[in-house]
Amino acid sequence: MNFDRIAIEPDKLEGKPTIRGLRITVETVVRLVAGGWSFDEILADYPDLEREDIKQALEYAAASTNVHFYRLREPA
């Protein structure tokens, strides 16, 4: 998946993923959604954001948790 709205800049906000290089982190957006905020409420409080930014922040967060663990077989 292409995350063209997510920026990671080592010198900005300690390298946390941000939305389009703004000082709004993916974490902030995800926490707002998890806290029950609607997209419209987020957009009203953060006018620099766009609806697609919120969607991509959620997709990025989901993709970042896609971790695979491989269990080694026990020796016979």
PQR file of N, CA, C, O and H, with PARSE charges and radii, in Angstrom:
ATOM      1  N   MET A   1       0.841  -1.182   0.000 -0.4000 1.5000
ATOM      2  CA  MET A   1       0.000   0.000   0.000 -0.0000 2.0000
ATOM      3  C   MET A   1       0.886   1.244   0.000  0.5500 1.7000
ATOM      4  O   MET A   1       1.927   1.276   0.655 -0.5500 1.4000
ATOM      5  N   ASN A   2       0.472   2.234  -0.719 -0.4000 1.5000
ATOM      6  CA  ASN A   2       1.215   3.482  -0.813 -0.0000 2.0000
ATOM      7  C   ASN A   2       0.639   4.491   0.188  0.5500 1.7000
ATOM      8  O   ASN A   2      -0.539   4.841   0.119 -0.5500 1.4000
ATOM      9  H   ASN A   2      -0.374   2.208  -1.251  0.4000 1.0000
ATOM     10  N   PHE A   3       1.471   4.945   1.105 -0.4000 1.5000
ATOM     11  CA  PHE A   3       1.033   5.915   2.105 -0.0000 2.0000
ATOM     12  C   PHE A   3       1.599   7.283   1.739  0.5500 1.7000
ATOM     13  O   PHE A   3       2.527   7.775   2.380 -0.5500 1.4000
ATOM     14  H   PHE A   3       2.428   4.660   1.161  0.4000 1.0000
ATOM     15  N   ASP A   4       1.032   7.885   0.706 -0.4000 1.5000
ATOM     16  CA  ASP A   4       1.548   9.146   0.200 -0.0000 2.0000
ATOM     17  C   ASP A   4       1.197  10.349   1.069  0.5500 1.7000
ATOM     18  O   ASP A   4       1.716  11.441   0.838 -0.5500 1.4000
ATOM     19  H   ASP A   4       0.278   7.485   0.185  0.4000 1.0000
ATOM     20  N   ARG A   5       0.337  10.175   2.052 -0.4000 1.5000
ATOM     21  CA  ARG A   5      -0.030  11.261   2.960 -0.0000 2.0000
ATOM     22  C   ARG A   5       0.699  11.167   4.300  0.5500 1.7000
ATOM     23  O   ARG A   5       0.541  12.037   5.157 -0.5500 1.4000
ATOM     24  H   ARG A   5      -0.084   9.288   2.239  0.4000 1.0000
ATOM     25  N   ILE A   6       1.485  10.130   4.477 -0.4000 1.5000
ATOM     26  CA  ILE A   6       2.206   9.921   5.732 -0.0000 2.0000
ATOM     27  C   ILE A   6       3.662  10.303   5.523  0.5500 1.7000
ATOM     28  O   ILE A   6       4.311   9.841   4.583 -0.5500 1.4000
ATOM     29  H   ILE A   6       1.613   9.424   3.781  0.4000 1.0000
ATOM     30  N   ALA A   7       4.165  11.149   6.407 -0.4000 1.5000
ATOM     31  CA  ALA A   7       5.562  11.592   6.316 -0.0000 2.0000
ATOM     32  C   ALA A   7       6.292  11.229   7.604  0.5500 1.7000
ATOM     33  O   ALA A   7       5.758  11.371   8.704 -0.5500 1.4000
ATOM     34  H   ALA A   7       3.639  11.524   7.170  0.4000 1.0000
ATOM     35  N   ILE A   8       7.509  10.762   7.441 -0.4000 1.5000
ATOM     36  CA  ILE A   8       8.370  10.486   8.595 -0.0000 2.0000
ATOM     37  C   ILE A   8       9.638  11.301   8.400  0.5500 1.7000
ATOM     38  O   ILE A   8      10.441  11.032   7.506 -0.5500 1.4000
ATOM     39  H   ILE A   8       7.942  10.646   6.548  0.4000 1.0000
ATOM     40  N   GLU A   9       9.798  12.297   9.249 -0.4000 1.5000
ATOM     41  CA  GLU A   9      10.941  13.194   9.173 -0.0000 2.0000
ATOM     42  C   GLU A   9      11.679  13.138  10.505  0.5500 1.7000
ATOM     43  O   GLU A   9      11.135  13.551  11.529 -0.5500 1.4000
ATOM     44  H   GLU A   9       9.146  12.515   9.974  0.4000 1.0000
ATOM     45  N   PRO A  10      12.917  12.628  10.504 -0.5600 1.5000
ATOM     46  CA  PRO A  10      13.654  12.444  11.758  0.2800 2.0000
ATOM     47  C   PRO A  10      13.766  13.707  12.616  0.5500 1.7000
ATOM     48  O   PRO A  10      13.839  13.616  13.841 -0.5500 1.4000
ATOM     49  N   ASP A  11      13.781  14.878  11.985 -0.4000 1.5000
ATOM     50  CA  ASP A  11      13.959  16.120  12.730 -0.0000 2.0000
ATOM     51  C   ASP A  11      12.638  16.765  13.163  0.5500 1.7000
ATOM     52  O   ASP A  11      12.637  17.846  13.752 -0.5500 1.4000
ATOM     53  H   ASP A  11      13.722  14.952  10.989  0.4000 1.0000
ATOM     54  N   LYS A  12      11.525  16.108  12.873 -0.4000 1.5000
ATOM     55  CA  LYS A  12      10.221  16.656  13.234 -0.0000 2.0000
ATOM     56  C   LYS A  12       9.480  15.679  14.148  0.5500 1.7000
ATOM     57  O   LYS A  12       9.272  14.521  13.786 -0.5500 1.4000
ATOM     58  H   LYS A  12      11.526  15.230  12.394  0.4000 1.0000
ATOM     59  N   LEU A  13       9.090  16.142  15.312 -0.4000 1.5000
ATOM     60  CA  LEU A  13       8.324  15.341  16.270 -0.0000 2.0000
ATOM     61  C   LEU A  13       8.979  13.985  16.543  0.5500 1.7000
ATOM     62  O   LEU A  13       8.310  12.954  16.609 -0.5500 1.4000
ATOM     63  H   LEU A  13       9.260  17.082  15.606  0.4000 1.0000
ATOM     64  N   GLU A  14      10.282  14.016  16.696 -0.4000 1.5000
ATOM     65  CA  GLU A  14      11.074  12.820  17.023 -0.0000 2.0000
ATOM     66  C   GLU A  14      10.900  11.696  16.007  0.5500 1.7000
ATOM     67  O   GLU A  14      11.035  10.522  16.352 -0.5500 1.4000
ATOM     68  H   GLU A  14      10.825  14.853  16.642  0.4000 1.0000
ATOM     69  N   GLY A  15      10.604  12.045  14.769 -0.4000 1.5000
ATOM     70  CA  GLY A  15      10.475  11.043  13.721 -0.0000 2.0000
ATOM     71  C   GLY A  15       9.163  10.287  13.711  0.5500 1.7000
ATOM     72  O   GLY A  15       9.023   9.299  12.990 -0.5500 1.4000
ATOM     73  H   GLY A  15      10.494  12.998  14.489  0.4000 1.0000
ATOM     74  N   LYS A  16       8.197  10.738  14.503 -0.4000 1.5000
ATOM     75  CA  LYS A  16       6.891  10.068  14.500 -0.0000 2.0000
ATOM     76  C   LYS A  16       6.203  10.311  13.156  0.5500 1.7000
ATOM     77  O   LYS A  16       6.362  11.378  12.563 -0.5500 1.4000
ATOM     78  H   LYS A  16       8.311  11.541  15.088  0.4000 1.0000
ATOM     79  N   PRO A  17       5.443   9.331  12.676 -0.5600 1.5000
ATOM     80  CA  PRO A  17       4.714   9.517  11.422  0.2800 2.0000
ATOM     81  C   PRO A  17       3.695  10.649  11.565  0.5500 1.7000
ATOM     82  O   PRO A  17       2.903  10.675  12.508 -0.5500 1.4000
ATOM     83  N   THR A  18       3.731  11.572  10.622 -0.4000 1.5000
ATOM     84  CA  THR A  18       2.807  12.702  10.635 -0.0000 2.0000
ATOM     85  C   THR A  18       1.971  12.707   9.357  0.5500 1.7000
ATOM     86  O   THR A  18       2.267  12.010   8.387 -0.5500 1.4000
ATOM     87  H   THR A  18       4.374  11.551   9.856  0.4000 1.0000
ATOM     88  N   ILE A  19       0.936  13.507   9.395 -0.4000 1.5000
ATOM     89  CA  ILE A  19       0.079  13.648   8.232 -0.0000 2.0000
ATOM     90  C   ILE A  19       0.637  14.754   7.338  0.5500 1.7000
ATOM     91  O   ILE A  19       0.698  15.915   7.743 -0.5500 1.4000
ATOM     92  H   ILE A  19       0.696  14.073  10.183  0.4000 1.0000
ATOM     93  N   ARG A  20       1.036  14.393   6.137 -0.4000 1.5000
ATOM     94  CA  ARG A  20       1.544  15.328   5.127 -0.0000 2.0000
ATOM     95  C   ARG A  20       2.574  16.305   5.673  0.5500 1.7000
ATOM     96  O   ARG A  20       2.639  17.447   5.218 -0.5500 1.4000
ATOM     97  H   ARG A  20       0.986  13.450   5.809  0.4000 1.0000
ATOM     98  N   GLY A  21       3.375  15.879   6.634 -0.4000 1.5000
ATOM     99  CA  GLY A  21       4.419  16.738   7.170 -0.0000 2.0000
ATOM    100  C   GLY A  21       3.910  17.808   8.123  0.5500 1.7000
ATOM    101  O   GLY A  21       4.688  18.627   8.611 -0.5500 1.4000
ATOM    102  H   GLY A  21       3.323  14.952   7.004  0.4000 1.0000
ATOM    103  N   LEU A  22       2.606  17.805   8.391 -0.4000 1.5000
ATOM    104  CA  LEU A  22       2.051  18.732   9.373 -0.0000 2.0000
ATOM    105  C   LEU A  22       2.483  18.280  10.762  0.5500 1.7000
ATOM    106  O   LEU A  22       3.016  17.181  10.911 -0.5500 1.4000
ATOM    107  H   LEU A  22       1.974  17.139   7.994  0.4000 1.0000
ATOM    108  N   ARG A  23       2.271  19.075  11.741 -0.4000 1.5000
ATOM    109  CA  ARG A  23       2.605  18.675  13.113 -0.0000 2.0000
ATOM    110  C   ARG A  23       1.422  17.962  13.764  0.5500 1.7000
ATOM    111  O   ARG A  23       1.103  18.185  14.932 -0.5500 1.4000
ATOM    112  H   ARG A  23       1.838  19.968  11.620  0.4000 1.0000
ATOM    113  N   ILE A  24       0.793  17.114  12.992 -0.4000 1.5000
ATOM    114  CA  ILE A  24      -0.313  16.277  13.461 -0.0000 2.0000
ATOM    115  C   ILE A  24       0.111  14.842  13.211  0.5500 1.7000
ATOM    116  O   ILE A  24       0.291  14.433  12.064 -0.5500 1.4000
ATOM    117  H   ILE A  24       1.051  16.932  12.043  0.4000 1.0000
ATOM    118  N   THR A  25       0.269  14.080  14.279 -0.4000 1.5000
ATOM    119  CA  THR A  25       0.770  12.717  14.129 -0.0000 2.0000
ATOM    120  C   THR A  25      -0.348  11.734  13.797  0.5500 1.7000
ATOM    121  O   THR A  25      -1.523  11.969  14.080 -0.5500 1.4000
ATOM    122  H   THR A  25       0.123  14.412  15.210  0.4000 1.0000
ATOM    123  N   VAL A  26       0.059  10.637  13.190 -0.4000 1.5000
ATOM    124  CA  VAL A  26      -0.859   9.528  12.954 -0.0000 2.0000
ATOM    125  C   VAL A  26      -1.437   9.081  14.293  0.5500 1.7000
ATOM    126  O   VAL A  26      -2.629   8.792  14.399 -0.5500 1.4000
ATOM    127  H   VAL A  26       1.013  10.446  12.960  0.4000 1.0000
ATOM    128  N   GLU A  27      -0.588   9.029  15.306 -0.4000 1.5000
ATOM    129  CA  GLU A  27      -1.034   8.617  16.633 -0.0000 2.0000
ATOM    130  C   GLU A  27      -2.174   9.499  17.143  0.5500 1.7000
ATOM    131  O   GLU A  27      -3.151   8.986  17.688 -0.5500 1.4000
ATOM    132  H   GLU A  27       0.380   9.264  15.220  0.4000 1.0000
ATOM    133  N   THR A  28      -2.064  10.799  16.975 -0.4000 1.5000
ATOM    134  CA  THR A  28      -3.110  11.718  17.418 -0.0000 2.0000
ATOM    135  C   THR A  28      -4.432  11.394  16.740  0.5500 1.7000
ATOM    136  O   THR A  28      -5.470  11.305  17.396 -0.5500 1.4000
ATOM    137  H   THR A  28      -1.270  11.216  16.533  0.4000 1.0000
ATOM    138  N   VAL A  29      -4.390  11.221  15.441 -0.4000 1.5000
ATOM    139  CA  VAL A  29      -5.607  10.939  14.678 -0.0000 2.0000
ATOM    140  C   VAL A  29      -6.219   9.611  15.118  0.5500 1.7000
ATOM    141  O   VAL A  29      -7.431   9.521  15.319 -0.5500 1.4000
ATOM    142  H   VAL A  29      -3.547  11.293  14.908  0.4000 1.0000
ATOM    143  N   VAL A  30      -5.392   8.587  15.265 -0.4000 1.5000
ATOM    144  CA  VAL A  30      -5.899   7.280  15.662 -0.0000 2.0000
ATOM    145  C   VAL A  30      -6.502   7.338  17.066  0.5500 1.7000
ATOM    146  O   VAL A  30      -7.551   6.744  17.315 -0.5500 1.4000
ATOM    147  H   VAL A  30      -4.409   8.660  15.101  0.4000 1.0000
ATOM    148  N   ARG A  31      -5.853   8.041  17.971 -0.4000 1.5000
ATOM    149  CA  ARG A  31      -6.386   8.167  19.332 -0.0000 2.0000
ATOM    150  C   ARG A  31      -7.718   8.918  19.343  0.5500 1.7000
ATOM    151  O   ARG A  31      -8.611   8.574  20.117 -0.5500 1.4000
ATOM    152  H   ARG A  31      -5.001   8.523  17.769  0.4000 1.0000
ATOM    153  N   LEU A  32      -7.861   9.931  18.503 -0.4000 1.5000
ATOM    154  CA  LEU A  32      -9.133  10.647  18.434 -0.0000 2.0000
ATOM    155  C   LEU A  32     -10.253   9.728  17.955  0.5500 1.7000
ATOM    156  O   LEU A  32     -11.340   9.713  18.531 -0.5500 1.4000
ATOM    157  H   LEU A  32      -7.136  10.211  17.875  0.4000 1.0000
ATOM    158  N   VAL A  33      -9.981   8.962  16.897 -0.4000 1.5000
ATOM    159  CA  VAL A  33     -10.983   8.023  16.389 -0.0000 2.0000
ATOM    160  C   VAL A  33     -11.310   6.981  17.459  0.5500 1.7000
ATOM    161  O   VAL A  33     -12.478   6.661  17.683 -0.5500 1.4000
ATOM    162  H   VAL A  33      -9.097   8.975  16.429  0.4000 1.0000
ATOM    163  N   ALA A  34     -10.286   6.459  18.113 -0.4000 1.5000
ATOM    164  CA  ALA A  34     -10.501   5.464  19.172 -0.0000 2.0000
ATOM    165  C   ALA A  34     -11.294   6.055  20.336  0.5500 1.7000
ATOM    166  O   ALA A  34     -12.026   5.343  21.023 -0.5500 1.4000
ATOM    167  H   ALA A  34      -9.338   6.719  17.932  0.4000 1.0000
ATOM    168  N   GLY A  35     -11.145   7.351  20.550 -0.4000 1.5000
ATOM    169  CA  GLY A  35     -11.868   8.030  21.615 -0.0000 2.0000
ATOM    170  C   GLY A  35     -13.302   8.375  21.253  0.5500 1.7000
ATOM    171  O   GLY A  35     -14.022   8.979  22.049 -0.5500 1.4000
ATOM    172  H   GLY A  35     -10.551   7.930  19.991  0.4000 1.0000
ATOM    173  N   GLY A  36     -13.713   7.995  20.059 -0.4000 1.5000
ATOM    174  CA  GLY A  36     -15.098   8.194  19.673 -0.0000 2.0000
ATOM    175  C   GLY A  36     -15.372   9.430  18.833  0.5500 1.7000
ATOM    176  O   GLY A  36     -16.526   9.723  18.521 -0.5500 1.4000
ATOM    177  H   GLY A  36     -13.129   7.505  19.412  0.4000 1.0000
ATOM    178  N   TRP A  37     -14.322  10.159  18.463 -0.4000 1.5000
ATOM    179  CA  TRP A  37     -14.524  11.345  17.629 -0.0000 2.0000
ATOM    180  C   TRP A  37     -14.935  10.919  16.228  0.5500 1.7000
ATOM    181  O   TRP A  37     -14.392   9.955  15.687 -0.5500 1.4000
ATOM    182  H   TRP A  37     -13.385   9.920  18.717  0.4000 1.0000
ATOM    183  N   SER A  38     -15.874  11.618  15.648 -0.4000 1.5000
ATOM    184  CA  SER A  38     -16.253  11.369  14.258 -0.0000 2.0000
ATOM    185  C   SER A  38     -15.253  12.074  13.338  0.5500 1.7000
ATOM    186  O   SER A  38     -14.520  12.966  13.765 -0.5500 1.4000
ATOM    187  H   SER A  38     -16.314  12.401  16.087  0.4000 1.0000
ATOM    188  N   PHE A  39     -15.239  11.664  12.086 -0.4000 1.5000
ATOM    189  CA  PHE A  39     -14.374  12.336  11.113 -0.0000 2.0000
ATOM    190  C   PHE A  39     -14.708  13.832  11.073  0.5500 1.7000
ATOM    191  O   PHE A  39     -13.811  14.674  11.026 -0.5500 1.4000
ATOM    192  H   PHE A  39     -15.835  10.940  11.739  0.4000 1.0000
ATOM    193  N   ASP A  40     -15.989  14.147  11.091 -0.4000 1.5000
ATOM    194  CA  ASP A  40     -16.396  15.556  11.022 -0.0000 2.0000
ATOM    195  C   ASP A  40     -15.903  16.352  12.224  0.5500 1.7000
ATOM    196  O   ASP A  40     -15.509  17.508  12.074 -0.5500 1.4000
ATOM    197  H   ASP A  40     -16.718  13.463  11.129  0.4000 1.0000
ATOM    198  N   GLU A  41     -15.918  15.756  13.409 -0.4000 1.5000
ATOM    199  CA  GLU A  41     -15.414  16.443  14.600 -0.0000 2.0000
ATOM    200  C   GLU A  41     -13.911  16.695  14.495  0.5500 1.7000
ATOM    201  O   GLU A  41     -13.422  17.764  14.857 -0.5500 1.4000
ATOM    202  H   GLU A  41     -16.238  14.816  13.531  0.4000 1.0000
ATOM    203  N   ILE A  42     -13.191  15.696  13.995 -0.4000 1.5000
ATOM    204  CA  ILE A  42     -11.740  15.845  13.830 -0.0000 2.0000
ATOM    205  C   ILE A  42     -11.444  16.948  12.818  0.5500 1.7000
ATOM    206  O   ILE A  42     -10.589  17.803  13.050 -0.5500 1.4000
ATOM    207  H   ILE A  42     -13.588  14.827  13.701  0.4000 1.0000
ATOM    208  N   LEU A  43     -12.151  16.921  11.707 -0.4000 1.5000
ATOM    209  CA  LEU A  43     -11.925  17.923  10.661 -0.0000 2.0000
ATOM    210  C   LEU A  43     -12.267  19.328  11.148  0.5500 1.7000
ATOM    211  O   LEU A  43     -11.636  20.297  10.725 -0.5500 1.4000
ATOM    212  H   LEU A  43     -12.846  16.226  11.518  0.4000 1.0000
ATOM    213  N   ALA A  44     -13.242  19.450  12.018 -0.4000 1.5000
ATOM    214  CA  ALA A  44     -13.610  20.761  12.557 -0.0000 2.0000
ATOM    215  C   ALA A  44     -12.523  21.299  13.485  0.5500 1.7000
ATOM    216  O   ALA A  44     -12.229  22.494  13.477 -0.5500 1.4000
ATOM    217  H   ALA A  44     -13.754  18.663  12.362  0.4000 1.0000
ATOM    218  N   ASP A  45     -11.926  20.411  14.286 -0.4000 1.5000
ATOM    219  CA  ASP A  45     -10.887  20.838  15.232 -0.0000 2.0000
ATOM    220  C   ASP A  45      -9.503  20.944  14.596  0.5500 1.7000
ATOM    221  O   ASP A  45      -8.642  21.660  15.106 -0.5500 1.4000
ATOM    222  H   ASP A  45     -12.165  19.440  14.293  0.4000 1.0000
ATOM    223  N   TYR A  46      -9.286  20.249  13.503 -0.4000 1.5000
ATOM    224  CA  TYR A  46      -8.006  20.255  12.799 -0.0000 2.0000
ATOM    225  C   TYR A  46      -8.265  20.616  11.333  0.5500 1.7000
ATOM    226  O   TYR A  46      -8.258  19.738  10.470 -0.5500 1.4000
ATOM    227  H   TYR A  46      -9.986  19.667  13.089  0.4000 1.0000
ATOM    228  N   PRO A  47      -8.493  21.901  11.048 -0.5600 1.5000
ATOM    229  CA  PRO A  47      -8.903  22.308   9.692  0.2800 2.0000
ATOM    230  C   PRO A  47      -7.868  22.037   8.596  0.5500 1.7000
ATOM    231  O   PRO A  47      -8.209  22.060   7.413 -0.5500 1.4000
ATOM    232  N   ASP A  48      -6.612  21.781   8.969 -0.4000 1.5000
ATOM    233  CA  ASP A  48      -5.603  21.452   7.959 -0.0000 2.0000
ATOM    234  C   ASP A  48      -5.737  20.026   7.448  0.5500 1.7000
ATOM    235  O   ASP A  48      -5.177  19.682   6.407 -0.5500 1.4000
ATOM    236  H   ASP A  48      -6.335  21.762   9.930  0.4000 1.0000
ATOM    237  N   LEU A  49      -6.476  19.197   8.174 -0.4000 1.5000
ATOM    238  CA  LEU A  49      -6.654  17.802   7.764 -0.0000 2.0000
ATOM    239  C   LEU A  49      -7.754  17.680   6.725  0.5500 1.7000
ATOM    240  O   LEU A  49      -8.651  18.517   6.624 -0.5500 1.4000
ATOM    241  H   LEU A  49      -6.931  19.477   9.019  0.4000 1.0000
ATOM    242  N   GLU A  50      -7.650  16.606   5.958 -0.4000 1.5000
ATOM    243  CA  GLU A  50      -8.673  16.242   4.983 -0.0000 2.0000
ATOM    244  C   GLU A  50      -9.177  14.848   5.335  0.5500 1.7000
ATOM    245  O   GLU A  50      -8.482  14.073   5.992 -0.5500 1.4000
ATOM    246  H   GLU A  50      -6.922  15.926   6.040  0.4000 1.0000
ATOM    247  N   ARG A  51     -10.367  14.545   4.901 -0.4000 1.5000
ATOM    248  CA  ARG A  51     -10.978  13.237   5.201 -0.0000 2.0000
ATOM    249  C   ARG A  51     -10.042  12.095   4.802  0.5500 1.7000
ATOM    250  O   ARG A  51      -9.910  11.117   5.539 -0.5500 1.4000
ATOM    251  H   ARG A  51     -10.932  15.175   4.367  0.4000 1.0000
ATOM    252  N   GLU A  52      -9.398  12.211   3.654 -0.4000 1.5000
ATOM    253  CA  GLU A  52      -8.484  11.164   3.187 -0.0000 2.0000
ATOM    254  C   GLU A  52      -7.283  11.013   4.121  0.5500 1.7000
ATOM    255  O   GLU A  52      -6.731   9.918   4.232 -0.5500 1.4000
ATOM    256  H   GLU A  52      -9.504  13.005   3.055  0.4000 1.0000
ATOM    257  N   ASP A  53      -6.869  12.083   4.791 -0.4000 1.5000
ATOM    258  CA  ASP A  53      -5.781  11.999   5.772 -0.0000 2.0000
ATOM    259  C   ASP A  53      -6.160  11.069   6.918  0.5500 1.7000
ATOM    260  O   ASP A  53      -5.355  10.248   7.359 -0.5500 1.4000
ATOM    261  H   ASP A  53      -7.317  12.972   4.700  0.4000 1.0000
ATOM    262  N   ILE A  54      -7.385  11.207   7.392 -0.4000 1.5000
ATOM    263  CA  ILE A  54      -7.841  10.371   8.507 -0.0000 2.0000
ATOM    264  C   ILE A  54      -7.895   8.916   8.083  0.5500 1.7000
ATOM    265  O   ILE A  54      -7.440   8.032   8.809 -0.5500 1.4000
ATOM    266  H   ILE A  54      -8.039  11.874   7.034  0.4000 1.0000
ATOM    267  N   LYS A  55      -8.455   8.666   6.897 -0.4000 1.5000
ATOM    268  CA  LYS A  55      -8.526   7.293   6.396 -0.0000 2.0000
ATOM    269  C   LYS A  55      -7.133   6.680   6.281  0.5500 1.7000
ATOM    270  O   LYS A  55      -6.908   5.544   6.697 -0.5500 1.4000
ATOM    271  H   LYS A  55      -8.825   9.383   6.307  0.4000 1.0000
ATOM    272  N   GLN A  56      -6.203   7.446   5.711 -0.4000 1.5000
ATOM    273  CA  GLN A  56      -4.868   6.896   5.516 -0.0000 2.0000
ATOM    274  C   GLN A  56      -4.137   6.703   6.844  0.5500 1.7000
ATOM    275  O   GLN A  56      -3.347   5.768   6.979 -0.5500 1.4000
ATOM    276  H   GLN A  56      -6.386   8.369   5.373  0.4000 1.0000
ATOM    277  N   ALA A  57      -4.386   7.564   7.815 -0.4000 1.5000
ATOM    278  CA  ALA A  57      -3.782   7.382   9.141 -0.0000 2.0000
ATOM    279  C   ALA A  57      -4.245   6.069   9.756  0.5500 1.7000
ATOM    280  O   ALA A  57      -3.450   5.351  10.364 -0.5500 1.4000
ATOM    281  H   ALA A  57      -5.027   8.324   7.705  0.4000 1.0000
ATOM    282  N   LEU A  58      -5.524   5.752   9.602 -0.4000 1.5000
ATOM    283  CA  LEU A  58      -6.051   4.492  10.133 -0.0000 2.0000
ATOM    284  C   LEU A  58      -5.487   3.298   9.370  0.5500 1.7000
ATOM    285  O   LEU A  58      -5.159   2.275   9.971 -0.5500 1.4000
ATOM    286  H   LEU A  58      -6.169   6.335   9.108  0.4000 1.0000
ATOM    287  N   GLU A  59      -5.373   3.423   8.060 -0.4000 1.5000
ATOM    288  CA  GLU A  59      -4.794   2.339   7.253 -0.0000 2.0000
ATOM    289  C   GLU A  59      -3.326   2.122   7.617  0.5500 1.7000
ATOM    290  O   GLU A  59      -2.865   0.985   7.706 -0.5500 1.4000
ATOM    291  H   GLU A  59      -5.640   4.253   7.572  0.4000 1.0000
ATOM    292  N   TYR A  60      -2.599   3.217   7.825 -0.4000 1.5000
ATOM    293  CA  TYR A  60      -1.183   3.125   8.201 -0.0000 2.0000
ATOM    294  C   TYR A  60      -1.036   2.440   9.551  0.5500 1.7000
ATOM    295  O   TYR A  60      -0.177   1.575   9.725 -0.5500 1.4000
ATOM    296  H   TYR A  60      -2.974   4.141   7.752  0.4000 1.0000
ATOM    297  N   ALA A  61      -1.871   2.826  10.502 -0.4000 1.5000
ATOM    298  CA  ALA A  61      -1.812   2.211  11.828 -0.0000 2.0000
ATOM    299  C   ALA A  61      -2.118   0.720  11.754  0.5500 1.7000
ATOM    300  O   ALA A  61      -1.462  -0.087  12.412 -0.5500 1.4000
ATOM    301  H   ALA A  61      -2.569   3.528  10.361  0.4000 1.0000
ATOM    302  N   ALA A  62      -3.102   0.361  10.962 -0.4000 1.5000
ATOM    303  CA  ALA A  62      -3.441  -1.055  10.803 -0.0000 2.0000
ATOM    304  C   ALA A  62      -2.288  -1.817  10.161  0.5500 1.7000
ATOM    305  O   ALA A  62      -1.945  -2.915  10.601 -0.5500 1.4000
ATOM    306  H   ALA A  62      -3.636   1.017  10.427  0.4000 1.0000
ATOM    307  N   ALA A  63      -1.693  -1.243   9.131 -0.4000 1.5000
ATOM    308  CA  ALA A  63      -0.580  -1.903   8.447 -0.0000 2.0000
ATOM    309  C   ALA A  63       0.629  -2.046   9.365  0.5500 1.7000
ATOM    310  O   ALA A  63       1.365  -3.028   9.274 -0.5500 1.4000
ATOM    311  H   ALA A  63      -1.972  -0.351   8.774  0.4000 1.0000
ATOM    312  N   SER A  64       0.835  -1.081  10.241 -0.4000 1.5000
ATOM    313  CA  SER A  64       2.005  -1.138  11.122 -0.0000 2.0000
ATOM    314  C   SER A  64       1.869  -2.204  12.204  0.5500 1.7000
ATOM    315  O   SER A  64       2.852  -2.566  12.851 -0.5500 1.4000
ATOM    316  H   SER A  64       0.236  -0.283  10.315  0.4000 1.0000
ATOM    317  N   THR A  65       0.664  -2.701  12.398 -0.4000 1.5000
ATOM    318  CA  THR A  65       0.476  -3.775  13.382 -0.0000 2.0000
ATOM    319  C   THR A  65       0.460  -5.151  12.724  0.5500 1.7000
ATOM    320  O   THR A  65       0.287  -6.162  13.405 -0.5500 1.4000
ATOM    321  H   THR A  65      -0.134  -2.408  11.873  0.4000 1.0000
ATOM    322  N   ASN A  66       0.636  -5.198  11.434 -0.4000 1.5000
ATOM    323  CA  ASN A  66       0.628  -6.451  10.694 -0.0000 2.0000
ATOM    324  C   ASN A  66       1.983  -7.137  10.851  0.5500 1.7000
ATOM    325  O   ASN A  66       2.830  -7.085   9.959 -0.5500 1.4000
ATOM    326  H   ASN A  66       0.777  -4.377  10.880  0.4000 1.0000
ATOM    327  N   VAL A  67       2.167  -7.768  11.980 -0.4000 1.5000
ATOM    328  CA  VAL A  67       3.427  -8.420  12.314 -0.0000 2.0000
ATOM    329  C   VAL A  67       3.221  -9.929  12.277  0.5500 1.7000
ATOM    330  O   VAL A  67       2.233 -10.449  12.795 -0.5500 1.4000
ATOM    331  H   VAL A  67       1.479  -7.811  12.705  0.4000 1.0000
ATOM    332  N   HIS A  68       4.149 -10.605  11.669 -0.4000 1.5000
ATOM    333  CA  HIS A  68       4.056 -12.071  11.582 -0.0000 2.0000
ATOM    334  C   HIS A  68       5.046 -12.707  12.548  0.5500 1.7000
ATOM    335  O   HIS A  68       6.210 -12.313  12.622 -0.5500 1.4000
ATOM    336  H   HIS A  68       4.951 -10.183  11.247  0.4000 1.0000
ATOM    337  N   PHE A  69       4.569 -13.674  13.268 -0.4000 1.5000
ATOM    338  CA  PHE A  69       5.432 -14.446  14.158 -0.0000 2.0000
ATOM    339  C   PHE A  69       5.489 -15.868  13.622  0.5500 1.7000
ATOM    340  O   PHE A  69       4.468 -16.463  13.277 -0.5500 1.4000
ATOM    341  H   PHE A  69       3.624 -13.994  13.208  0.4000 1.0000
ATOM    342  N   TYR A  70       6.685 -16.389  13.561 -0.4000 1.5000
ATOM    343  CA  TYR A  70       6.869 -17.754  13.087 -0.0000 2.0000
ATOM    344  C   TYR A  70       7.383 -18.594  14.235  0.5500 1.7000
ATOM    345  O   TYR A  70       8.444 -18.328  14.800 -0.5500 1.4000
ATOM    346  H   TYR A  70       7.514 -15.906  13.841  0.4000 1.0000
ATOM    347  N   ARG A  71       6.620 -19.601  14.566 -0.4000 1.5000
ATOM    348  CA  ARG A  71       7.006 -20.497  15.644 -0.0000 2.0000
ATOM    349  C   ARG A  71       7.911 -21.585  15.088  0.5500 1.7000
ATOM    350  O   ARG A  71       7.552 -22.282  14.138 -0.5500 1.4000
ATOM    351  H   ARG A  71       5.758 -19.817  14.108  0.4000 1.0000
ATOM    352  N   LEU A  72       9.065 -21.721  15.676 -0.4000 1.5000
ATOM    353  CA  LEU A  72       9.980 -22.764  15.261 -0.0000 2.0000
ATOM    354  C   LEU A  72       9.480 -24.094  15.809  0.5500 1.7000
ATOM    355  O   LEU A  72       8.929 -24.163  16.908 -0.5500 1.4000
ATOM    356  H   LEU A  72       9.357 -21.155  16.447  0.4000 1.0000
ATOM    357  N   ARG A  73       9.679 -25.129  15.038 -0.4000 1.5000
ATOM    358  CA  ARG A  73       9.280 -26.451  15.518 -0.0000 2.0000
ATOM    359  C   ARG A  73      10.202 -26.912  16.613  0.5500 1.7000
ATOM    360  O   ARG A  73      11.409 -26.669  16.594 -0.5500 1.4000
ATOM    361  H   ARG A  73      10.126 -25.073  14.146  0.4000 1.0000
ATOM    362  N   GLU A  74       9.605 -27.579  17.560 -0.4000 1.5000
ATOM    363  CA  GLU A  74      10.396 -28.171  18.648 -0.0000 2.0000
ATOM    364  C   GLU A  74      11.206 -29.331  18.086  0.5500 1.7000
ATOM    365  O   GLU A  74      10.719 -30.076  17.237 -0.5500 1.4000
ATOM    366  H   GLU A  74       8.625 -27.777  17.576  0.4000 1.0000
ATOM    367  N   PRO A  75      12.445 -29.488  18.557 -0.5600 1.5000
ATOM    368  CA  PRO A  75      13.221 -30.651  18.095  0.2800 2.0000
ATOM    369  C   PRO A  75      12.541 -31.947  18.539  0.5500 1.7000
ATOM    370  O   PRO A  75      11.955 -32.016  19.620 -0.5500 1.4000
ATOM    371  N   ALA A  76      12.627 -32.954  17.703 -0.4000 1.5000
ATOM    372  CA  ALA A  76      11.983 -34.239  17.997 -0.0000 2.0000
ATOM    373  C   ALA A  76      12.649 -34.966  19.139  0.5500 1.7000
ATOM    374  O   ALA A  76      12.223 -36.061  19.506 -0.5500 1.4000
ATOM    375  H   ALA A  76      13.103 -32.898  16.825  0.4000 1.0000
TER
END
